[in-house]
Amino acid sequence: SLPPLALLLAGVSPTGPCGLQFRQKSQPGMRVVGGVNAAQGAWPWMVSLQVFMPHNSRRYHTCGGILLNSHWVLTAAHCFKYKKKVTDWRLVFGANEVVWGSNKPVKPPQQERFVEKIIIHDKYVPPLQINDIALMKITPPVPCGPFIGPGCLPQFRGGPPRAPQRCWVTGWGYLKENGPRISPILQEAHVDLINLNLCNSTRWYNGRIRSTNLCAGYPRGKIDTCQRRASHVQRQSGEQLCGRGRHELGGRLCPS
């Protein structure tokens, strides 16, 4: 039988178009650790999870997430190691640039929302990062628009994707290992999936990577998601990454 989180994920999957980009004309981005600044609208399902500090009413980006539909965001369970209450969090949608420690309302096309519920995988094992996955319920529901749209859950009926395959990683991650602060601009980079046997070799992770994980990057390094920050791996399949039909814009809600 499926665990509760898996059953819930099956119920919150997008039923309409998902994974559609609204990328504007590409702008030359400054290369940083193999990644580049993402164009506005390139990854409309990316969500900035920000910790809200009541003593100064400021928000601080802490993790990334994926918009599944108007009501739910998918993220990593380790994001809630220190901040577990729904009142600790704010969600910002449609952001290309995040402002560290902002106490001002977000400006369009961004949308800010509260969190109604946090659901962590019931078999999450923090020390081993097993089942490192969680859901956040959005309140009130967020509407789709030119820069906000749902991502796709993978349909891996034959199991997880296997190397060789090229993917995208995106996020407001650190620009270098042990860096002092995350990039304020959303970053994107190509990475290759790496064979799990190689990833688990004694010179690499020595058996710590499980079959439910993806190992991605390059053997020579330089391009990856540093310091285990939550990121999104998107299978590359052309302009319309996971889309099914036209994506209607305007004030309608994402598929629910």
GIDA-V927985 format. One record per residue. N is the residue number from 1. PSI is psi as a letter, one per 20 degrees, with the letter a starting at -180 (999 if undefined). NEAR is the number of other ideal C-beta (glycine too) atoms within 10 Angstrom. D_LAST is the distance of its C-alpha to the last C-alpha in Angstrom with 1 decimal. Layout:
n:N psi:PSI near:NEAR d_last:D_LAST
n:N psi:PSI near:NEAR d_last:D_LAST
This chain:
n:1 psi:q near:5 d_last:24.0
n:2 psi:q near:9 d_last:21.0
n:3 psi:r near:12 d_last:21.0
n:4 psi:g near:12 d_last:18.5
n:5 psi:h near:19 d_last:16.7
n:6 psi:g near:14 d_last:16.5
n:7 psi:g near:10 d_last:15.1
n:8 psi:g near:14 d_last:12.4
n:9 psi:h near:19 d_last:11.7
n:10 psi:h near:10 d_last:11.5
n:11 psi:i near:9 d_last:8.8
n:12 psi:j near:20 d_last:6.5
n:13 psi:q near:15 d_last:7.6
n:14 psi:p near:22 d_last:6.4
n:15 psi:i near:12 d_last:6.9
n:16 psi:b near:19 d_last:8.5
n:17 psi:p near:20 d_last:11.3
n:18 psi:r near:23 d_last:11.5
n:19 psi:k near:22 d_last:14.8
n:20 psi:p near:24 d_last:16.2
n:21 psi:q near:18 d_last:19.0
n:22 psi:l near:19 d_last:20.5
n:23 psi:p near:14 d_last:23.8
n:24 psi:a near:12 d_last:26.7
n:25 psi:p near:5 d_last:30.2
n:26 psi:p near:10 d_last:31.0
n:27 psi:q near:10 d_last:33.2
n:28 psi:o near:7 d_last:35.8
n:29 psi:q near:14 d_last:34.5
n:30 psi:p near:8 d_last:37.0
n:31 psi:p near:10 d_last:37.0
n:32 psi:o near:16 d_last:36.4
n:33 psi:l near:19 d_last:36.8
n:34 psi:i near:16 d_last:35.8
n:35 psi:r near:27 d_last:32.6
n:36 psi:r near:17 d_last:32.3
n:37 psi:p near:20 d_last:30.5
n:38 psi:q near:24 d_last:27.2
n:39 psi:q near:18 d_last:26.9
n:40 psi:p near:19 d_last:24.6
n:41 psi:j near:19 d_last:21.2
n:42 psi:h near:19 d_last:22.1
n:43 psi:m near:28 d_last:19.4
n:44 psi:i near:27 d_last:16.6
n:45 psi:i near:28 d_last:14.4
n:46 psi:p near:25 d_last:17.3
n:47 psi:p near:29 d_last:17.2
n:48 psi:o near:25 d_last:20.4
n:49 psi:o near:25 d_last:20.7
n:50 psi:p near:24 d_last:23.6
n:51 psi:p near:16 d_last:25.9
n:52 psi:p near:17 d_last:26.9
n:53 psi:o near:13 d_last:30.6
n:54 psi:h near:8 d_last:31.5
n:55 psi:h near:5 d_last:35.2
n:56 psi:j near:9 d_last:34.8
n:57 psi:k near:10 d_last:31.2
n:58 psi:q near:16 d_last:30.6
n:59 psi:q near:25 d_last:27.7
n:60 psi:o near:16 d_last:28.4
n:61 psi:p near:22 d_last:26.2
n:62 psi:h near:20 d_last:26.2
n:63 psi:r near:23 d_last:23.5
n:64 psi:q near:26 d_last:20.9
n:65 psi:r near:25 d_last:17.3
n:66 psi:p near:21 d_last:14.5
n:67 psi:p near:26 d_last:11.2
n:68 psi:g near:26 d_last:8.5
n:69 psi:a near:22 d_last:5.5
n:70 psi:h near:20 d_last:6.2
n:71 psi:i near:20 d_last:7.1
n:72 psi:q near:25 d_last:8.8
n:73 psi:p near:27 d_last:11.9
n:74 psi:p near:20 d_last:14.0
n:75 psi:a near:24 d_last:17.7
n:76 psi:q near:21 d_last:21.2
n:77 psi:h near:22 d_last:22.6
n:78 psi:i near:17 d_last:25.9
n:79 psi:i near:23 d_last:24.5
n:80 psi:k near:20 d_last:25.0
n:81 psi:g near:8 d_last:28.6
n:82 psi:h near:8 d_last:30.0
n:83 psi:o near:16 d_last:27.3
n:84 psi:i near:11 d_last:25.3
n:85 psi:q near:9 d_last:24.5
n:86 psi:h near:14 d_last:21.4
n:87 psi:i near:10 d_last:23.8
n:88 psi:i near:17 d_last:25.2
n:89 psi:q near:23 d_last:22.2
n:90 psi:q near:18 d_last:20.8
n:91 psi:p near:22 d_last:18.0
n:92 psi:p near:20 d_last:18.9
n:93 psi:q near:27 d_last:16.7
n:94 psi:j near:26 d_last:18.3
n:95 psi:p near:24 d_last:21.6
n:96 psi:h near:20 d_last:24.3
n:97 psi:p near:14 d_last:26.9
n:98 psi:q near:21 d_last:26.7
n:99 psi:o near:17 d_last:29.5
n:100 psi:p near:13 d_last:31.0
n:101 psi:k near:11 d_last:31.8
n:102 psi:q near:15 d_last:30.5
n:103 psi:j near:11 d_last:30.7
n:104 psi:q near:9 d_last:29.7
n:105 psi:q near:7 d_last:26.4
n:106 psi:q near:18 d_last:24.5
n:107 psi:q near:6 d_last:25.2
n:108 psi:q near:9 d_last:22.9
n:109 psi:j near:17 d_last:21.1
n:110 psi:q near:18 d_last:20.2
n:111 psi:p near:18 d_last:18.0
n:112 psi:p near:16 d_last:18.8
n:113 psi:r near:20 d_last:16.8
n:114 psi:r near:14 d_last:17.9
n:115 psi:p near:19 d_last:16.8
n:116 psi:h near:13 d_last:16.2
n:117 psi:q near:12 d_last:16.5
n:118 psi:p near:20 d_last:17.8
n:119 psi:o near:16 d_last:17.7
n:120 psi:q near:20 d_last:20.4
n:121 psi:p near:19 d_last:21.1
n:122 psi:i near:10 d_last:23.6
n:123 psi:k near:11 d_last:25.9
n:124 psi:p near:18 d_last:26.0
n:125 psi:n near:11 d_last:29.6
n:126 psi:g near:12 d_last:30.3
n:127 psi:h near:5 d_last:33.8
n:128 psi:i near:10 d_last:32.8
n:129 psi:k near:16 d_last:29.2
n:130 psi:p near:15 d_last:28.0
n:131 psi:l near:19 d_last:24.3
n:132 psi:m near:20 d_last:23.8
n:133 psi:q near:20 d_last:20.1
n:134 psi:r near:22 d_last:17.9
n:135 psi:q near:21 d_last:14.6
n:136 psi:p near:26 d_last:14.3
n:137 psi:p near:18 d_last:12.1
n:138 psi:p near:23 d_last:12.0
n:139 psi:p near:14 d_last:13.6
n:140 psi:r near:10 d_last:13.3
n:141 psi:q near:15 d_last:9.9
n:142 psi:p near:23 d_last:10.9
n:143 psi:q near:14 d_last:10.9
n:144 psi:q near:26 d_last:11.4
n:145 psi:a near:21 d_last:15.0
n:146 psi:h near:16 d_last:18.0
n:147 psi:j near:21 d_last:18.0
n:148 psi:p near:24 d_last:14.4
n:149 psi:q near:27 d_last:11.9
n:150 psi:q near:29 d_last:10.0
n:151 psi:r near:26 d_last:12.4
n:152 psi:p near:20 d_last:12.7
n:153 psi:q near:17 d_last:13.4
n:154 psi:q near:12 d_last:16.9
n:155 psi:m near:9 d_last:17.8
n:156 psi:m near:10 d_last:21.2
n:157 psi:h near:5 d_last:22.4
n:158 psi:j near:7 d_last:26.0
n:159 psi:r near:8 d_last:25.5
n:160 psi:q near:12 d_last:25.1
n:161 psi:q near:15 d_last:26.3
n:162 psi:q near:12 d_last:30.1
n:163 psi:q near:16 d_last:32.6
n:164 psi:p near:9 d_last:33.7
n:165 psi:q near:13 d_last:30.5
n:166 psi:p near:12 d_last:29.7
n:167 psi:r near:18 d_last:26.6
n:168 psi:q near:20 d_last:25.5
n:169 psi:p near:22 d_last:25.5
n:170 psi:q near:22 d_last:24.2
n:171 psi:r near:25 d_last:24.4
n:172 psi:m near:26 d_last:26.6
n:173 psi:r near:25 d_last:29.0
n:174 psi:q near:19 d_last:32.7
n:175 psi:i near:15 d_last:34.9
n:176 psi:q near:11 d_last:37.5
n:177 psi:p near:10 d_last:38.1
n:178 psi:k near:7 d_last:38.8
n:179 psi:q near:13 d_last:38.1
n:180 psi:h near:7 d_last:38.4
n:181 psi:q near:9 d_last:35.1
n:182 psi:r near:21 d_last:31.9
n:183 psi:p near:19 d_last:31.5
n:184 psi:h near:14 d_last:30.1
n:185 psi:p near:18 d_last:29.0
n:186 psi:p near:23 d_last:26.1
n:187 psi:q near:24 d_last:28.0
n:188 psi:q near:19 d_last:27.4
n:189 psi:q near:23 d_last:29.6
n:190 psi:p near:15 d_last:30.2
n:191 psi:q near:22 d_last:31.0
n:192 psi:q near:16 d_last:32.2
n:193 psi:p near:20 d_last:31.1
n:194 psi:p near:18 d_last:34.1
n:195 psi:p near:13 d_last:35.4
n:196 psi:h near:18 d_last:34.8
n:197 psi:g near:11 d_last:38.5
n:198 psi:g near:14 d_last:39.6
n:199 psi:h near:21 d_last:37.2
n:200 psi:j near:16 d_last:38.6
n:201 psi:r near:12 d_last:42.2
n:202 psi:h near:7 d_last:44.7
n:203 psi:i near:7 d_last:44.8
n:204 psi:d near:15 d_last:41.1
n:205 psi:j near:14 d_last:38.9
n:206 psi:l near:10 d_last:41.3
n:207 psi:j near:10 d_last:38.9
n:208 psi:i near:11 d_last:36.3
n:209 psi:p near:18 d_last:33.4
n:210 psi:r near:12 d_last:31.7
n:211 psi:i near:7 d_last:30.3
n:212 psi:i near:11 d_last:26.7
n:213 psi:q near:16 d_last:27.4
n:214 psi:p near:17 d_last:27.7
n:215 psi:p near:19 d_last:30.9
n:216 psi:q near:23 d_last:30.9
n:217 psi:b near:19 d_last:33.4
n:218 psi:q near:13 d_last:36.9
n:219 psi:h near:10 d_last:40.0
n:220 psi:i near:6 d_last:41.8
n:221 psi:b near:10 d_last:39.2
n:222 psi:h near:10 d_last:38.5
n:223 psi:o near:16 d_last:34.8
n:224 psi:a near:19 d_last:32.3
n:225 psi:o near:23 d_last:30.1
n:226 psi:q near:16 d_last:32.8
n:227 psi:k near:12 d_last:33.1
n:228 psi:k near:11 d_last:30.1
n:229 psi:q near:18 d_last:27.7
n:230 psi:p near:23 d_last:24.0
n:231 psi:r near:24 d_last:23.2
n:232 psi:p near:21 d_last:21.0
n:233 psi:o near:15 d_last:22.5
n:234 psi:p near:21 d_last:21.2
n:235 psi:p near:17 d_last:22.8
n:236 psi:p near:10 d_last:24.6
n:237 psi:l near:10 d_last:24.4
n:238 psi:a near:6 d_last:25.3
n:239 psi:g near:8 d_last:23.8
n:240 psi:n near:13 d_last:20.4
n:241 psi:g near:18 d_last:19.6
n:242 psi:j near:19 d_last:16.7
n:243 psi:q near:18 d_last:15.7
n:244 psi:n near:14 d_last:15.2
n:245 psi:a near:9 d_last:16.5
n:246 psi:q near:9 d_last:16.7
n:247 psi:o near:19 d_last:14.4
n:248 psi:p near:9 d_last:14.6
n:249 psi:a near:13 d_last:15.5
n:250 psi:b near:8 d_last:16.0
n:251 psi:j near:7 d_last:14.3
n:252 psi:q near:12 d_last:11.0
n:253 psi:q near:12 d_last:7.8
n:254 psi:r near:28 d_last:6.2
n:255 psi:p near:17 d_last:3.8
n:256 psi:999 near:15 d_last:0.0
